[in-house]
Amino acid sequence: MTSIQQMTEKPWLKPLALASIAALALTACGEGNGNEEDNGGEEDSAEAQPEVETDVEIDAEVETLEEGVLQICSDVPYPPFEYYDADGNVVGFDIDIATAISDALGLELEIIESSWDGIESGVALNAEDCDLAISGMTITEERAGNMLFSEPYLDDNLGLLATADSGISSTDDLEDIPVGVQAATTGHDYAEEELGLDVTQYEDSGLMLQGLDAGQVDAIVGNISIIGYQAGDDERFEFVEEIDTGEQLGIAAQLENQDLIDAVDEILAELDSSSALEEIEDAWFRSETPEEADDDAAEED
């Protein structure tokens, strides 16, 4: 399994620019973000559009909340894992994984837009909003007490991103510096518990990055998979430090749904052995995003 730090060491990594992510976040807010206060207590569903098609089949029968449908909770927007494209479809690394799982099980995929709090706490799964939660979620001991996790499908670490003129060279320089985090994440926990910081909390990663862009904070702590990808090559910002936490991302199901997690593990193993997982990683972490490729093609025309 390839790690995020290995990806970010490659000179041909081509991430989205920060301004693009901010625009995506604002677009998503207009589409509805799955919070109950926005939708009258019901979760929204969105049309998934995979970038990479896979061909994995397994012999497994699983029970789902709706016959013939695999419902997956995801916190949108959370690029590059799940976000809206220009046509209003939900795309991203997790969406390709989710599509591969639903296809292998012979089920129709339905993406349920859920709040991050509901996903990481296990509330969305226990309330039977969905069969699985796939949302760039780190496996932790606390979360594993509330839900079943698959085998890891991506290695990750935390990182520190700062404004280029902040003078910040490591986490040792963060005392009395305004630092932003996404609420209820491992970055939030690390900044408060390990670094002892008084942080500014943001509801999602898009708002956190907008806070950095607007000067509300001078630095942010979050997963490299998010901040490294989203910062792009914007000279106003600097990726300062990788924080080796050994985090791994997993797919979650209800505690009682061992059969479904077993099937997910089998599919992930098949994706890995067939190199399909690497192909999905290539598409979302090592190459131009679909939007950038379309823009470049339009310029050539």
NORLIN-V665884 format. One record per run of one state. SS is the DSSP state (H for helix, E for strand, C for the rest). FROM is the first residue (numbers start at 1). TO is the last residue. Records with the same first field share a line. If there is no record, write none. Layout:
SS->FROM-TO / FROM-TO
This chain:
C->1-2 / 9-17 / 32-35 / 40-43 / 47-47 / 49-65 / 67-68 / 75-77 / 79-81 / 85-89 / 92-92 / 106-107 / 114-115 / 121-122 / 127-131 / 134-137 / 139-140 / 145-147 / 150-153 / 164-170 / 174-178 / 183-185 / 195-199 / 203-204 / 214-218 / 232-236 / 250-251 / 254-257 / 274-275 / 286-289 / 301-301
E->3-3 / 44-46 / 48-48 / 66-66 / 69-74 / 78-78 / 82-84 / 90-91 / 108-113 / 132-133 / 138-138 / 148-149 / 154-163 / 179-182 / 200-202 / 219-223 / 237-249 / 252-253
H->4-8 / 18-31 / 36-39 / 93-105 / 116-120 / 123-126 / 141-144 / 171-173 / 186-194 / 205-213 / 224-231 / 258-273 / 276-285 / 290-300
